[in-house]
Amino acid sequence: MMFSLAEALLFAALIATTACLVPMYMRLKRLDRYHAQYRDMVDWSASALVGASNAVQSFAQDGRIVLEELSREIEFAQAALAELKAERLRLTAAEQPAAGSDPVLGGRLTGA
């Protein structure tokens, strides 16, 4: 069988196209592998971000609870301090008249 010049050119173009497509096909396969790795990394990052978000929410909630308990304890301590100050003032006021009324005892009930 005899080939014409046009068929030979078409055959050469077919071989050249095939020669160009094979490396492109290999690159696409490699790009597909990179894409799968990238997708896995993005999925891992997303799950890590969800975990971090949950940790921050838990930390904020625990912090709020601790802050509320601390606020209650501060209020309790302030009330106890006010009660102690009032009792001290009452005792100081009770000592003052006693100091002027009985010079033998010296106005001190505790001896300190």
C-alpha positions as CSV (number, residue, x, y, z in Angstrom):
1,M,0.0,0.0,0.0
2,M,1.2,3.4,-0.8
3,F,0.8,6.4,1.4
4,S,0.3,9.8,0.0
5,L,2.1,12.8,1.2
6,A,-1.0,14.1,3.0
7,E,-1.5,10.8,4.8
8,A,2.2,10.9,5.9
9,L,1.8,14.4,7.3
10,L,-1.4,13.5,9.1
11,F,0.4,10.4,10.5
12,A,3.3,12.6,11.7
13,A,0.8,15.0,13.2
14,L,-0.9,12.1,15.0
15,I,2.4,10.9,16.4
16,A,3.4,14.4,17.5
17,T,0.0,14.9,19.2
18,T,0.3,11.6,21.0
19,A,3.9,12.5,22.0
20,C,2.5,15.8,23.5
21,L,-0.5,14.1,25.2
22,V,1.4,11.5,27.1
23,P,3.4,14.0,29.2
24,M,0.3,16.1,29.7
25,Y,-1.6,13.0,30.9
26,M,1.2,12.2,33.4
27,R,1.1,15.8,34.6
28,L,-2.6,15.6,35.1
29,K,-2.2,12.3,37.1
30,R,0.4,14.0,39.3
31,L,-1.9,17.0,39.7
32,D,-4.7,14.7,40.7
33,R,-2.5,13.2,43.4
34,Y,-1.5,16.7,44.6
35,H,-5.2,17.7,44.7
36,A,-6.0,14.6,46.8
37,Q,-3.2,15.5,49.2
38,Y,-4.3,19.1,49.3
39,R,-7.9,18.0,50.0
40,D,-6.7,15.7,52.8
41,M,-4.8,18.6,54.4
42,V,-7.7,21.0,54.1
43,D,-10.0,18.3,55.7
44,W,-7.4,17.8,58.5
45,S,-7.1,21.6,59.0
46,A,-10.9,21.9,59.1
47,S,-11.2,19.3,61.8
48,A,-8.3,20.9,63.8
49,L,-10.1,24.2,63.6
50,V,-13.3,22.6,64.8
51,G,-11.4,21.1,67.7
52,A,-9.8,24.5,68.5
53,S,-13.2,26.2,68.3
54,N,-14.7,23.7,70.7
55,A,-11.7,24.2,73.1
56,V,-12.1,28.0,73.0
57,Q,-15.8,27.7,73.7
58,S,-15.2,25.3,76.6
59,F,-12.5,27.6,77.9
60,A,-14.8,30.6,77.7
61,Q,-17.6,28.7,79.5
62,D,-15.3,27.5,82.2
63,G,-13.9,31.0,82.6
64,R,-17.3,32.4,82.9
65,I,-18.2,29.9,85.7
66,V,-14.9,30.6,87.5
67,L,-15.6,34.3,87.2
68,E,-19.1,34.0,88.6
69,E,-17.8,31.9,91.5
70,L,-15.0,34.4,92.2
71,S,-17.5,37.2,92.1
72,R,-19.7,35.5,94.7
73,E,-16.7,34.8,96.9
74,I,-15.6,38.5,96.7
75,E,-19.1,39.6,97.6
76,F,-19.1,37.2,100.6
77,A,-15.6,38.4,101.6
78,Q,-16.8,42.1,101.4
79,A,-19.9,41.3,103.5
80,A,-17.7,39.5,106.1
81,L,-15.2,42.4,106.1
82,A,-18.0,44.9,106.6
83,E,-19.4,42.7,109.4
84,L,-16.0,42.6,111.0
85,K,-15.5,46.3,110.7
86,A,-18.9,46.9,112.3
87,E,-18.1,44.6,115.1
88,R,-14.8,46.3,115.7
89,L,-16.4,49.7,115.8
90,R,-19.0,48.3,118.2
91,L,-16.3,46.9,120.5
92,T,-14.2,50.1,120.2
93,A,-17.2,52.2,121.1
94,A,-18.0,49.8,124.0
95,E,-14.4,50.2,125.3
96,Q,-14.4,54.0,125.2
97,P,-17.0,54.6,128.0
98,A,-15.5,51.8,130.1
99,A,-12.1,53.4,130.0
100,G,-13.4,56.6,131.5
101,S,-15.6,54.9,134.2
102,D,-13.3,52.5,136.0
103,P,-9.7,53.8,136.5
104,V,-8.7,50.6,138.4
105,L,-9.3,48.3,135.5
106,G,-7.9,50.7,132.9
107,G,-10.9,50.4,130.7
108,R,-9.6,47.1,129.1
109,L,-11.7,44.0,129.1
110,T,-9.3,41.8,127.3
111,G,-6.1,42.6,129.1
112,A,-4.2,43.0,125.8
